[in-house]
Amino acid sequence: MSTGLASGEAPRAITDADIAALLALNNAHATELSWQSPEAFSRLLAQACFARTAGEAEALLIALDQTADYDNPNFAWLAARYPRFVYIDRIVVAEALHGRGLARGLYAALIRFAAAHGHTHLVCEINLDPPNPASLALHVALGFSAVGQATLDNGKTVAYFHRPLSPG
């Protein structure tokens, strides 16, 4: 993977040529994100309302809205509380590119998309056990606040986060 990516490079749509690299990036961070088979990853992308990458498939954000048919306990917990939302299922940046603003750029694009489509909330979960302090720091800096917590069947403990949006 390239490490010459300029800070603030604009997120772009995911192409078929990106899929293998993005799946590998996802699975390299399976503890934080959950491991995906090629088939499951393709299904996730197919039902996403927003899926973007940056660079040479070196960053990824996948989000689903309230209309998704997503069998996931975190999605279900948040869907029970927010009637119109965008759920950030996963965000990851290749370690060599941390600190270059890619996650913030992906989030800026998502916020514009969500507001333009009339969504009123961004929601996500962040691992508390095993801990994910980098994700926690990013989301707090972006205005997310904790709204709940759960211990999942797989033994992970997560906190649920919310960020209100102004439709625009």
Secondary structure as GFF3:
##gff-version 3
##sequence-region A 1 168
A	DSSP	beta_strand	12	13	.	.	.	ID=ss1
A	DSSP	three_ten_helix	16	18	.	.	.	ID=ss2
A	DSSP	alpha_helix	19	28	.	.	.	ID=ss3
A	DSSP	alpha_helix	30	33	.	.	.	ID=ss4
A	DSSP	alpha_helix	38	47	.	.	.	ID=ss5
A	DSSP	beta_strand	50	54	.	.	.	ID=ss6
A	DSSP	beta_strand	59	65	.	.	.	ID=ss7
A	DSSP	alpha_helix	73	79	.	.	.	ID=ss8
A	DSSP	beta_strand	86	93	.	.	.	ID=ss9
A	DSSP	three_ten_helix	95	97	.	.	.	ID=ss10
A	DSSP	alpha_helix	102	116	.	.	.	ID=ss11
A	DSSP	beta_strand	121	129	.	.	.	ID=ss12
A	DSSP	alpha_helix	133	141	.	.	.	ID=ss13
A	DSSP	beta_strand	145	151	.	.	.	ID=ss14
A	DSSP	beta_strand	157	164	.	.	.	ID=ss15
###
